[in-house]
Amino acid sequence: MSDFDKAFAMVIGEEGGYVNNPNDPGGETKYGICKRDYPDVDIKNLTIDQAKQIYYRDYWSKIKGDQLPWPLSVYVFDGAVNQGTEAAVKLLQKTLGVAQDGIFGTATLGKAITLTPDGMALYLADRALRYTGTRNFDTFGRGWFKRLFELAMEAV
């Protein structure tokens, strides 16, 4: 099983099925794919295979998941899915001490492949801190933290 397949299985387990929560700014959502970001996708009838293709193309590839070591790859991938690709990359760049431009270039990759477990823990801590400033934290924050902690435990 590839790292992407493992990461997808973990993340999709957190994302779940179809919901249309009026408090969710993404609107109608299935498998973590929301109508706001994918207005041309029939969210209600989205299949797991279609979702997997979107995850690979729009998240895994953009964070260079195939080049990152495990478990960092799943941490950044989950961050991209849950907090946005640019935010996930900027948080990683902050952890690595490189320019926080949100572009996953050679400087980011070069440092990321040598990140220690302590550095990965700092990345997860920065993801948690970012949640506290997110709209709807009072409603969804506890679940977001649970997601992050479960991911950290499951990945190692």
Long-range contacts (C-beta under 8 A, 24 or more apart in sequence): 3-65, 3-66, 3-70, 3-73, 3-74, 4-56, 4-60, 4-65, 4-66, 6-70, 6-74, 7-60, 7-65, 7-73, 7-74, 7-77, 7-78, 8-52, 8-55, 8-56, 8-60, 10-74, 10-78, 10-151, 10-154, 10-155, 11-55, 11-74, 11-77, 11-78, 11-81, 11-151, 12-48, 12-51, 12-52, 12-55, 14-78, 14-82, 14-147, 14-150, 14-151, 15-81, 18-43, 18-44, 23-136, 23-139, 23-140, 24-136, 25-135, 25-136, 32-81, 32-82, 55-81, 58-85, 59-85, 62-89, 62-104, 63-88, 63-89, 63-104, 64-104, 64-109, 67-109, 67-113, 68-109, 68-112, 68-113, 69-113, 69-115, 70-155, 71-120, 71-152, 71-155, 71-156, 72-112, 72-115, 72-120, 72-123, 74-151, 74-155, 75-120, 75-123, 75-124, 75-127, 75-151, 75-152, 75-155, 76-123, 78-147, 78-148, 78-151, 79-127, 82-144, 82-147, 83-127, 83-130, 83-131, 83-134, 87-130, 88-127, 91-123, 91-126, 91-127, 91-130, 92-123, 94-126, 95-119, 95-122, 95-123, 95-126, 124-148, 124-152
